[in-house]
């Protein structure tokens, strides 16, 4: 009798990548994906320790799962509850103490051990908890499942060597370790052979990639190598650190057509005093010089950023400096956060310098107003232009529209293709279409009907599935192709991402 699983992912793209690997391993054990927790025999929570209220969200979810587990047992069944990821690495056995109905707790470095831990849990009366401090197997060496045909996450490095005072990631993910270029290229070639047209390279600090292998960053050579892969339409990456960003990378981006003109450059603060307090290792002048050089070499590049409001000790003058930098750069989009302390970080110990909720909220609103104004202006600037869109999915809010991304990663909605039951639509997720932008909103733009379509294998497969009434997402359970000694990509991944 087959068993069913459901994965809920909290946090960042690296967690999404790890959830794909966890799903791949579960399917090698005979589990099959389902769309909800109530249908599952196993629920895996892949946790985040960075986002606000991470602890409360985890234990609230575990409380709900306890009720579900009790109900299943009363009906003669059972539910295996697994907690992994960053919060599991941070809290360890505390998770089991607070929620003894959990079956398995594993840390960020223990993902390869998941099958063995589940086997232990079958015969254990208490939760099985395993945490190790050093990575032994790259998650990319594990089986993977993808929810869509056209896109894949590719981890190029794990861990972080920085020491930002607000961030707990280095202590949870460990020091930076890079994969070799040949392994990454081999994986991407296998993904392209499996219909992927876009990959996103992942790392805590992608532009220091390879420094532990060669003594200097190998990120620019990696981008150039990926540019030689036929059929790979788009390469994206996240996140670079302004300190390590070099002109060599900008030149490689400018000279490699399939590397998309989009940079996510976390600013965090525009005040040198606050940046020093954060241990960000760059200053306002360096950041603005990098932006200026980016504009020179990549004039069409989209720039996005992260900003923290209300860092301990932030003054009104410091905040004004942030507003000045934001106004000068004109970001396409900014992800803004009100500071919240993370236990175990140096910044969390500065309680006497915490900013009041009232002041922080006022500053946050002022910043949000500015970045929303800038984002709307950027999208307004797209009106009248012809854009190449990689179709991602039907719109989540309007059945008459589908959604795609420009090369600069702007979200654009356009009219859905007419579909006759039993026939393929004119285009589908994974296809590349051109369309003229006709309207702008704050966080997206709207285009007219597609003026041309460039079909891809992923788009054709999605269209054929839709004609059969199966939906556009990748379904079923497929054997993963092999990449050397490593299992490669597979099929569906029932993952709910929670930001």
FENGIHU-V968625 format. One record per pair of residues at least 24 apart in sequence whose C-alpha atoms are under 10 Angstrom apart, sorted by the first residue. I is the first residue (numbers start at 1). GAP is how many residues later the second one is. Records with the same first field share a line. If there is no record, write none. Layout:
I = GAP + GAP
//
This chain:
1 = 29 + 30
2 = 27 + 28 + 29 + 30 + 39
3 = 24 + 26 + 27 + 28 + 29 + 30 + 31 + 36 + 37 + 38 + 39
4 = 26 + 27 + 28 + 29 + 30 + 31 + 32 + 33 + 35 + 36 + 37 + 38 + 39 + 75
5 = 25 + 26 + 27 + 28 + 29 + 30 + 31 + 32 + 33 + 34 + 35 + 36 + 37 + 38 + 39 + 74 + 75 + 488 + 489
6 = 25 + 26 + 27 + 28 + 29 + 30 + 31 + 32 + 33 + 34 + 35 + 36 + 37 + 38 + 39 + 487 + 488 + 489 + 490
7 = 26 + 27 + 28 + 29 + 30 + 33 + 35 + 36 + 37 + 38 + 39 + 75 + 486 + 487 + 488 + 489 + 490
8 = 28 + 29 + 35 + 36 + 37 + 38 + 39 + 53 + 75 + 486 + 487 + 488 + 489 + 490
9 = 35 + 36 + 37 + 38 + 39 + 75 + 76 + 485 + 486 + 487 + 488 + 489 + 490
10 = 35 + 36 + 37 + 38 + 39 + 40 + 41 + 44 + 47 + 48 + 75 + 76 + 77 + 485 + 486 + 487 + 488 + 489
11 = 35 + 36 + 37 + 38 + 39 + 40 + 43 + 74 + 75 + 486 + 487 + 488
12 = 35 + 36 + 38 + 39 + 485 + 486 + 487
13 = 140 + 141 + 142 + 187 + 188 + 189 + 190 + 225 + 226 + 484 + 486
14 = 71 + 139 + 140 + 141 + 144 + 187 + 188 + 189 + 190 + 224
15 = 31 + 32 + 33 + 69 + 70 + 71 + 93 + 482
16 = 30 + 137 + 479 + 480 + 481 + 482
17 = 122 + 123 + 127 + 128 + 129 + 135 + 136 + 137 + 138 + 185
18 = 28 + 66 + 67 + 90 + 93 + 121 + 122 + 124 + 126 + 135 + 137
19 = 25 + 26 + 27 + 28 + 65 + 66 + 92 + 120 + 125 + 126 + 127 + 474 + 475 + 476 + 477 + 478
20 = 119 + 120 + 122 + 123 + 124 + 125 + 126 + 127 + 132 + 133 + 469 + 470 + 471 + 472 + 473 + 474 + 475
21 = 90 + 91 + 118 + 119 + 120 + 121 + 122 + 123 + 124 + 125 + 467 + 468 + 469 + 472
22 = 24 + 62 + 89 + 90 + 92 + 93 + 117 + 120 + 121 + 122 + 123 + 471
23 = 119 + 120 + 121 + 122 + 123 + 467 + 468 + 469 + 470 + 471 + 472
24 = 118 + 119 + 120 + 121 + 122 + 453 + 455 + 456 + 463 + 464 + 465 + 466 + 467 + 468 + 469
25 = 86 + 87 + 88 + 89 + 90 + 117 + 118 + 119 + 120
26 = 88 + 89 + 92 + 117 + 118 + 119
27 = 116 + 117 + 118 + 450 + 451 + 452 + 463 + 464 + 465 + 466
28 = 87 + 115 + 116 + 449 + 451 + 452
29 = 86
30 = 447
31 = 446
32 = 444 + 445 + 460 + 461 + 462
33 = 442 + 443 + 444 + 459 + 460 + 461 + 462
34 = 458 + 459 + 460 + 461
35 = 458 + 459 + 460 + 461
36 = 458 + 459 + 460
37 = 28 + 31 + 42
38 = 27 + 30 + 31 + 34 + 41
39 = 40
40 = 38 + 39 + 40
41 = 28 + 31 + 36 + 37 + 38 + 39 + 40
42 = 27 + 36 + 37 + 38 + 39 + 40 + 61
43 = 36 + 37 + 38 + 39 + 40
44 = 36 + 37 + 38 + 39 + 40 + 60 + 61 + 451
45 = 36 + 37 + 38 + 39 + 40 + 43 + 60 + 450 + 451
46 = 36 + 37 + 38 + 39 + 40 + 41 + 42 + 60 + 61 + 62 + 449 + 451
47 = 36 + 37 + 38 + 39 + 40 + 41 + 42 + 60 + 61 + 451
48 = 36 + 37 + 38 + 39 + 40 + 41 + 42 + 121 + 450 + 451
49 = 36 + 37 + 38 + 39 + 40 + 41 + 42 + 118 + 119 + 120 + 123 + 293 + 294
50 = 36 + 37 + 116 + 117 + 118 + 119 + 290 + 291 + 292
51 = 286 + 289 + 291 + 447 + 448
52 = 285 + 286 + 287 + 288 + 289 + 290 + 447
53 = 287 + 288 + 289
54 = 33 + 288
55 = 32 + 36 + 40
58 = 25 + 29 + 30 + 37
59 = 36 + 39 + 40
62 = 33 + 36 + 37 + 39 + 40
63 = 36 + 38
65 = 36 + 37
66 = 33 + 34 + 35 + 36
69 = 32 + 33
70 = 31
79 = 24
80 = 24 + 38 + 41 + 42
81 = 24 + 37 + 46
82 = 24 + 32 + 35 + 36 + 39 + 45 + 46
83 = 24 + 46
84 = 24 + 25 + 26 + 27 + 30 + 45 + 46 + 47
85 = 24 + 25 + 26 + 87 + 88
86 = 82 + 83 + 85 + 86 + 87
87 = 85
88 = 41 + 42 + 43 + 84
89 = 41 + 42 + 43 + 44 + 82 + 83 + 84
90 = 41 + 78 + 79 + 81 + 82 + 253 + 254
92 = 37 + 38 + 39
93 = 34 + 35 + 36 + 37 + 38
94 = 35
95 = 32 + 34
96 = 30 + 31 + 32 + 33
97 = 30
99 = 28
100 = 25 + 26 + 27
101 = 24 + 25 + 26
102 = 24 + 25 + 26 + 27
103 = 24 + 25 + 26
104 = 24 + 25 + 26
105 = 24 + 25 + 26
106 = 24 + 25 + 26
107 = 24 + 25 + 26 + 65 + 66
108 = 24 + 25 + 26 + 27 + 31 + 64 + 65 + 66
109 = 24 + 25 + 26 + 27 + 28 + 29 + 30 + 63 + 64 + 65
110 = 24 + 25 + 26 + 27 + 29
111 = 24 + 25 + 26 + 27 + 28 + 31
112 = 24 + 25 + 26 + 27 + 29 + 30 + 31
113 = 24
133 = 38 + 39 + 40 + 41
134 = 25 + 38 + 39 + 40 + 41
135 = 24 + 38 + 39 + 40 + 41 + 42
138 = 39 + 40 + 41
140 = 39 + 43 + 44 + 47 + 346 + 347 + 348 + 349
141 = 42 + 46 + 342 + 344 + 345 + 346 + 347
142 = 344 + 345 + 346 + 347
143 = 336 + 337 + 338 + 339 + 343 + 344 + 345 + 346 + 347
144 = 336 + 343 + 344 + 345 + 346 + 347 + 348 + 349
145 = 329 + 332 + 333 + 334 + 335 + 343 + 344 + 345 + 346 + 347 + 348 + 349
146 = 327 + 328 + 329 + 343 + 344 + 345 + 346 + 347 + 348 + 349
147 = 325 + 326 + 327 + 328 + 343 + 344 + 345 + 346 + 347 + 348
148 = 47 + 48 + 244 + 245 + 281 + 282 + 310 + 314 + 324 + 325 + 326 + 327 + 343 + 344 + 345
149 = 42 + 43 + 45 + 46 + 47 + 48 + 49 + 243 + 280 + 281 + 308 + 309 + 310 + 312 + 313 + 323 + 324 + 325 + 326 + 341 + 342 + 343
150 = 41 + 42 + 44 + 45 + 46 + 47 + 48 + 49 + 83 + 240 + 241 + 242 + 279 + 280 + 281 + 306 + 307 + 308 + 309 + 311 + 312 + 323 + 324
151 = 40 + 41 + 44 + 45 + 46 + 47 + 48 + 49 + 83 + 84 + 241 + 278 + 279 + 307
152 = 36 + 39 + 40 + 44 + 45 + 46 + 47 + 48 + 49 + 337
153 = 35 + 45 + 46 + 47 + 48 + 49 + 83 + 84
154 = 30 + 33 + 34 + 37 + 45 + 46 + 47 + 48 + 49 + 83
155 = 24 + 29 + 45 + 46 + 47 + 48 + 49 + 51 + 82
156 = 24 + 25 + 27 + 28 + 44 + 45 + 46 + 47 + 48 + 49 + 50 + 53 + 54 + 63 + 66 + 81
157 = 44 + 45 + 46 + 47 + 48 + 49 + 51 + 52 + 53
158 = 44 + 45 + 46 + 47 + 48 + 51
159 = 44 + 45 + 46
160 = 43 + 44 + 45 + 46 + 48
161 = 43 + 44 + 47
162 = 42 + 43 + 79 + 117 + 118 + 119
163 = 115 + 116 + 117 + 118 + 182 + 183
164 = 111 + 112 + 113 + 114 + 115 + 116 + 117 + 181 + 182 + 183
165 = 110 + 111 + 112 + 113 + 114 + 115 + 177 + 179 + 180 + 181 + 182 + 183 + 184
166 = 111 + 112 + 113 + 142 + 145 + 146 + 173 + 174 + 175 + 176 + 177 + 178 + 179 + 180 + 181 + 182
167 = 111 + 174 + 175 + 176 + 177 + 178 + 179 + 180 + 181
168 = 174 + 175 + 176 + 177 + 178
169 = 35 + 176
170 = 34
171 = 173 + 174
173 = 31
175 = 37
176 = 27 + 28 + 29 + 32 + 33 + 34 + 35 + 36
177 = 26 + 32 + 33 + 34 + 35 + 36
178 = 25 + 28 + 30 + 31 + 32 + 33 + 34 + 35 + 40
179 = 30 + 31 + 33 + 34
180 = 29 + 30 + 33 + 34 + 38 + 42
181 = 28 + 29 + 37 + 38 + 40 + 41 + 42 + 44 + 45
182 = 40 + 43
183 = 300 + 301 + 303
184 = 38 + 41 + 42
185 = 37 + 38 + 40 + 41 + 43 + 44
186 = 40 + 43 + 297 + 298
187 = 295 + 296 + 297 + 299 + 300 + 301 + 302
188 = 38 + 41 + 44 + 295 + 300 + 301
189 = 37 + 40 + 41 + 42 + 43 + 294
190 = 291 + 292 + 293 + 294 + 298 + 299
191 = 41 + 290 + 292 + 297 + 298 + 299
192 = 37 + 38 + 39 + 40 + 41 + 265 + 266
193 = 37 + 38 + 39 + 264 + 288
194 = 263 + 264 + 286 + 287 + 294 + 295 + 296 + 297
195 = 36 + 37 + 235 + 261 + 262 + 263 + 264 + 265 + 266
196 = 35 + 36 + 37 + 38 + 234 + 260 + 261 + 262 + 263 + 293
197 = 33 + 34 + 35 + 36 + 37 + 38 + 193 + 233 + 234 + 235 + 259 + 260 + 261 + 262
198 = 33 + 34 + 35 + 36 + 37 + 38 + 60 + 61 + 62 + 192 + 232
199 = 27 + 33 + 34 + 35 + 36 + 37 + 38 + 60
200 = 34 + 35 + 36 + 37 + 38
201 = 34 + 35 + 36 + 37 + 38
202 = 34 + 35 + 36 + 37 + 38
203 = 34 + 35 + 36 + 37
204 = 34 + 35 + 36 + 37
205 = 32 + 33 + 34 + 35 + 36 + 37 + 38 + 39 + 40
206 = 31 + 32 + 33 + 34 + 35 + 38 + 39
207 = 30 + 31 + 32 + 33 + 34 + 35 + 36 + 37 + 38 + 39 + 42
208 = 32 + 33 + 35 + 36 + 37 + 38
209 = 31 + 35
217 = 27 + 28 + 29 + 31 + 32
218 = 31
219 = 26 + 27 + 29 + 30 + 33
220 = 26 + 27 + 28 + 29 + 30 + 31 + 32 + 33
221 = 27 + 28 + 31
222 = 27 + 30
223 = 26 + 29 + 30 + 32 + 33 + 35 + 36
224 = 25 + 28 + 29 + 31 + 32 + 33 + 34 + 35
225 = 31
226 = 30 + 32 + 33
227 = 25 + 26 + 28 + 29 + 30 + 31 + 32
228 = 28 + 29 + 30
229 = 29
230 = 28
231 = 27 + 225 + 226
232 = 26 + 27
233 = 24 + 25 + 26 + 27 + 157 + 199 + 223
234 = 24 + 25 + 26 + 27 + 156 + 173
235 = 24 + 25 + 26 + 172
236 = 24 + 25 + 26 + 27 + 171 + 172 + 173
237 = 25 + 26 + 27
238 = 24 + 25 + 26 + 27
239 = 24 + 25 + 26 + 27 + 66
240 = 24 + 25 + 26
241 = 24 + 25 + 26 + 39 + 40 + 41
242 = 24 + 25 + 38 + 39 + 40 + 41 + 44 + 45 + 46 + 48 + 49
243 = 37 + 38 + 39 + 40 + 43 + 44 + 47
244 = 37 + 38
245 = 42 + 45
246 = 44
247 = 43 + 46 + 47 + 50
250 = 40 + 43 + 44 + 45 + 46 + 47 + 48
251 = 43 + 46 + 47
253 = 44 + 45
254 = 40 + 43 + 44 + 45 + 47
255 = 42 + 43
258 = 149
259 = 148
260 = 41 + 42 + 146 + 147 + 148 + 149
261 = 33 + 37 + 38 + 39 + 40 + 41 + 42 + 145 + 146 + 147 + 148
262 = 36 + 38 + 39 + 40 + 41 + 42 + 70 + 144 + 145 + 146 + 147 + 148
263 = 28 + 31 + 38 + 39 + 40 + 41 + 42 + 145 + 146
264 = 38 + 39 + 40 + 41 + 42 + 67 + 68 + 69 + 70
265 = 25 + 26 + 38 + 39 + 40 + 41 + 66 + 69
266 = 37 + 38 + 39 + 40 + 41 + 42 + 68 + 69
267 = 37 + 38 + 39 + 40 + 41 + 55 + 58 + 59 + 67
268 = 37 + 38 + 39 + 40 + 41 + 43 + 54 + 67 + 68 + 69
269 = 37 + 38 + 39 + 40 + 41 + 42 + 45 + 49 + 50 + 51 + 52 + 53 + 54 + 56 + 57
270 = 37 + 38 + 48 + 49 + 50 + 51 + 52 + 53 + 54 + 55 + 56
271 = 43 + 44 + 46 + 47 + 48 + 49 + 50 + 51 + 52 + 53 + 54
272 = 46 + 49 + 50
273 = 40 + 41 + 42 + 45
274 = 37 + 38 + 39 + 40 + 41 + 44 + 45 + 47 + 48
275 = 36 + 43
277 = 34 + 35 + 36 + 37 + 69 + 70
278 = 33 + 34 + 68 + 69
284 = 37 + 38 + 41
285 = 40
287 = 38 + 42
288 = 37 + 40 + 41
291 = 37 + 38
292 = 37
300 = 107 + 108
301 = 31 + 106 + 107 + 108
302 = 28 + 29 + 30 + 31 + 76 + 105 + 106 + 107 + 108
303 = 26 + 27 + 28 + 29 + 30 + 31 + 105 + 106
304 = 25 + 26 + 27 + 28 + 29 + 30 + 31 + 71 + 105
305 = 26 + 27 + 28 + 29 + 30 + 31
306 = 27 + 28 + 29 + 30 + 31
307 = 27 + 28 + 29 + 30 + 31 + 32 + 57 + 60
308 = 27 + 28 + 29 + 30 + 31 + 32 + 56
309 = 27 + 28 + 29 + 30 + 31 + 46 + 50 + 51 + 52 + 53 + 54 + 55 + 56 + 58
310 = 27 + 28 + 29 + 30 + 43 + 44 + 45 + 46 + 47 + 49 + 50 + 51 + 52 + 53 + 54
311 = 26 + 27 + 28 + 29 + 30 + 36 + 37 + 39 + 42 + 43 + 44 + 49
312 = 27 + 28 + 29 + 35 + 36 + 37 + 38 + 39 + 40 + 41 + 42 + 43 + 44
313 = 34 + 37 + 38 + 39 + 40 + 41 + 42
314 = 39 + 40 + 41 + 46
315 = 40
316 = 43 + 47
319 = 44 + 45 + 47 + 48
320 = 43 + 47
322 = 45
323 = 40 + 43 + 44 + 47 + 48
326 = 41 + 44 + 45 + 48
327 = 40 + 43 + 44 + 47
329 = 45
330 = 40 + 41 + 43 + 44 + 45 + 47 + 48
331 = 39 + 40 + 41 + 42 + 43 + 44 + 46 + 47
332 = 39 + 40 + 41 + 42 + 43 + 44 + 45 + 46 + 47 + 76 + 77 + 78 + 110 + 111
333 = 38 + 39 + 40 + 41 + 42 + 43 + 45 + 77 + 109 + 110
334 = 33 + 34 + 36 + 37 + 38 + 40 + 41
335 = 33 + 36
336 = 28 + 29 + 31 + 32 + 35
337 = 27 + 31
338 = 25 + 26
339 = 25
371 = 71
372 = 69 + 70 + 71
373 = 69 + 70
374 = 68
375 = 65 + 66 + 67 + 68 + 69
376 = 64 + 65 + 66 + 67 + 68 + 69
377 = 63 + 64 + 65
378 = 32 + 62 + 63 + 64 + 65 + 66 + 67
379 = 31 + 32 + 33 + 58 + 60 + 61 + 62 + 63 + 64 + 65 + 66 + 67
380 = 57 + 58 + 59 + 60 + 61 + 62 + 64 + 65
381 = 56 + 58 + 59 + 64
382 = 28 + 54 + 55 + 56 + 57 + 58 + 63 + 64 + 65
383 = 53 + 54 + 55 + 56 + 57 + 62 + 63 + 64
384 = 51 + 52 + 53 + 54 + 55 + 63
385 = 50 + 51 + 52 + 53 + 62
386 = 48 + 49 + 50 + 51 + 52 + 61 + 62 + 64 + 65
387 = 25 + 46 + 47 + 48 + 49 + 50 + 60 + 63
388 = 44 + 45 + 46 + 47 + 48 + 62 + 64 + 65 + 66
389 = 24 + 25 + 41 + 42 + 43 + 44 + 45 + 46 + 58 + 61 + 64
390 = 38 + 39 + 40 + 41 + 42 + 43 + 44 + 64 + 69
391 = 36 + 37 + 38 + 39 + 40 + 41 + 42 + 68
392 = 36 + 37 + 38 + 39 + 40 + 67 + 80
393 = 35 + 36 + 37 + 79 + 80
394 = 34 + 35 + 78
401 = 45 + 46 + 48
402 = 26 + 27
403 = 26 + 41 + 42 + 43 + 44
404 = 25 + 26 + 27 + 28 + 29 + 43
405 = 27 + 39 + 40
406 = 26 + 27 + 28
410 = 33 + 34 + 35
411 = 32 + 33 + 34 + 35
412 = 25 + 27 + 28 + 29 + 31 + 32 + 33 + 34 + 35
413 = 24 + 26 + 31 + 32 + 33 + 34 + 35 + 36
414 = 24 + 31 + 32 + 33 + 34 + 35 + 36
415 = 31 + 32 + 33 + 34 + 35
416 = 33 + 34
417 = 32 + 33
419 = 44 + 47 + 48
420 = 47
421 = 45 + 46 + 47 + 48
422 = 42 + 43 + 44 + 45 + 46 + 47
423 = 40 + 41 + 42 + 43 + 44 + 45 + 46
424 = 36 + 37 + 38 + 39 + 40 + 41 + 42 + 43 + 44 + 45
425 = 34 + 35 + 37 + 38 + 39 + 41 + 42
426 = 24 + 27 + 29 + 33 + 34 + 37
427 = 25 + 26 + 27 + 28 + 29 + 32 + 33 + 35 + 36
428 = 25 + 27 + 28 + 30 + 31 + 32 + 33 + 34 + 35 + 36 + 37 + 38 + 44
429 = 26 + 27 + 29 + 30 + 31 + 32 + 33 + 34 + 43 + 44
430 = 24 + 25 + 26 + 27 + 28 + 29 + 30 + 31 + 32 + 33 + 42
431 = 24 + 25 + 26 + 27 + 28 + 29 + 31 + 32
432 = 24 + 27
//
